[in-house]
Amino acid sequence: SVYEGPVLFVKGSKSRYVRKAHYDRIKALFPNSEVEEIDTGHWPHAEAADEFLDLLNEWYARPELQGLEEGHAMKEQGQ
């Protein structure tokens, strides 16, 4: 099933878990997604917590995300 809501994937640039080869599949399943990289290994939230939080805060502050409530996109999809 495809999720149409906004999604932010944050990956460590030194991690091999999510690779650029996966980006097309991610876009197919999450068409309104973005992938951001932080210069870390597999755990960007732990290895660069301040940078990770700055990235999340910038993403959440976007005007197009204001007013979205939990489950909003799922409701629009009839789920």
VEXBA-316777 format. One record per atom (N, C-alpha, C, O): z, y, x; residue in one letter. Coordinates in steps of 0.02 Angstrom, whole numbers, plus 50000, padded with zeros to 5 digits. Example, Ala and Ser with C-alpha at 12.3 -4.5 7.8 and 13.67 -1.06 7.14 Angstrom:
503904971650660a 503904977550615a 503904983550660a 504234983450712a 503544988850642s 503574994750684s 503945000250645s 504025005750670s 
//
This chain:
500004994150042s 500005000050000s 500005006250044s 500315006350097s 499665011450023v 499605017650060v 500135022550036v 500235023249975v 500465025850082y 500945031050065y 500615037750079y 500425039250135y 500555041950027e 500195048350032e 500635054150053e 500375059550067e 501285053250054g 501735058750071g 501715060450145g 501435056750185g 502025065950163p 502035068050233p 502485063450274p 503035061550252p 502265061650334v 502645057250378v 502565059750450v 502015061550471v 503115059750486l 503095061450556l 503325055350596l 503885052950586l 502895052850640f 503075047550686f 503215050950753f 502825055050777f 503785049350783v 503965051950848v 504015046150896v 504415041550885v 503615046250948k 503625040750996k 503755043451066k 503605049251082k 504035039151107g 504125040751178g 503465039451214g 503175034151207g 503245044251254s 502605043451289s 502605037751340s 502075035251357s 503195035751363k 503235030251411k 503345023551378k 503365018351412k 503415023451313s 503505017251276s 502835014251259s 502355017751242s 502785007851263r 502165004351246r 502205001351176r 501744997751156r 502725002951138y 502814999951072y 502295002551023y 501954998550989y 502215009051017v 501685012050975v 501175014851023v 501315019251063v 500565012151019r 500035014151065r 499505018151029r 499455017950967r 499115021851067k 498575025751037k 498095021350998k 497775023650951k 498035015151018a 497605010350982a 497865009150911a 497485006750868a 498495010650898h 498795009650831h 498685015650785h 498785015150724h 498485021350813y 498445027550774y 497985027050714y 498135029750661y 497415023650721d 496955022950664d 497285019050607d 497195020850549d 497655013850624r 497995009850572r 498545013850540r 498645013550479r 498905017750580i 499425022050552i 499115026950502i 499375027850447i 498555030050521k 498215034850476k 497965031450413k 497975034550360k 497755025250418a 497515021650359a 498075020450309a 497975020850249a 498665018950334l 499245017550290l 499625023850271l 499935024150218l 499615028850314f 499975035150303f 499485040950317f 499535044150369f 499025042350271p 498505047250284p 498755054350298p 498395058250329p 499345056050276n 499615062750288n 500145062550343n 500645066150341n 500025058250393s 500515057450447s 500285061050510s 499695062750518s 500765062050553e 500655064750620e 501045060550669e 501575057850652e 500785059950729v 501145056550782v 501275061650837v 500805064750863v 501905062550853e 502105067050907e 502405062850963e 502745057950950e 502285064951024e 502565061451081e 503065065851118e 502975071851126e 503595062551141i 504095065751184i 504095061851249i 504005055751249i 504195065251304d 504175062151370d 504805057951382d 505255059751419d 504815052051348t 505385047451353t 505115040351350t 504515039151347t 505585035651351g 505425028651340g 505425027251265g 505205031251225g 505685021351248h 505645018951179h 506125022551131h 506005022351070h 506635025851155w 507135028951112w 507145036551120w 507615039251149w 506635040051096p 506625047351105p 507225050851074p 507445056051099p 507485048151019h 508055051350986h 508685051051029h 509125055251022h 508735046151072a 509315045451116a 509185048351185a 509635051351216a 508585047451210e 508425049651279e 508305057151284e 508405059951338e 508095060251231a 507965067551231a 508165070251162a 507755072951125a 508805069551148a 509055071251081a 508905078551061a 508695079751004a 508995083251106d 508875090251088d 508135091451072d 507975094751023d 507695088751114e 506975089551102e 506765086151037e 506365088750999e 507055080251024f 506915076550963f 507125080550902f 506745081150854f 507725083350904l 507975087250847l 507575093650838l 507445095650781l 507375096850893d 506955102850888d 506295101050853d 506055104850810d 505995095450872l 505375093250842l 505455092050768l 505035094150728l 505985088550749l 506115087250678l 506225093650639l 505955094550584l 506625098150666n 506765104450632n 506135108650622n 506045111650569n 505705108750673e 505065112350666e 504645109150612e 504325112650572e 504625102650610w 504215099050561w 504475100350490w 504095101850445w 505135099650481y 505435100650415y 505385107850391y 505395109150331y 505325112550437a 505285119650418a 504595121750395a 504505127450372a 504105117450399r 503425119250378r 503415120950304r 503735117650263r 503035126150287p 503005128250217p 502785122750169p 503035122350113p 502325118450191e 502075113150146e 502605107850131e 502515103850086e 503145107750169l 503675102850158l 504255105750118l 504695101950096l 504255112250108q 504805115350071q 504775113149998q 504245113049967q 505345111549972g 505385109649901g 505265102249889g 505345099949832g 505085098549939l 505005091349929l 505685088149924l 506145089649962l 505755083849877e 506385080349869e 506275072949886e 505705070649888e 506805069549898e 506765062449915e 506395058649860e 506555059349801e 505905054749880g 505525050749833g 504985054549797g 504645051749754g 504875060949814h 504385065049779h 503695062049780h 503375061449727h 503465060149837a 502785057449844a 502725050749808a 502205049249778a 503255046749809m 503235040349775m 503185041349700m 502845037449666m 503525046449673k 503485047849602k 502775049749583k 502525047749530k 502445053849626e 501755055849612e 501285049949612e 500775050049577e 501445044749650q 501025038849653q 501195033849598q 500875028649592q 501695035449559g 501885031049504g 502285025049526g 502305019949492g 502615025649582q 503015020049609q 503735020949592q 504155016849609q 
//
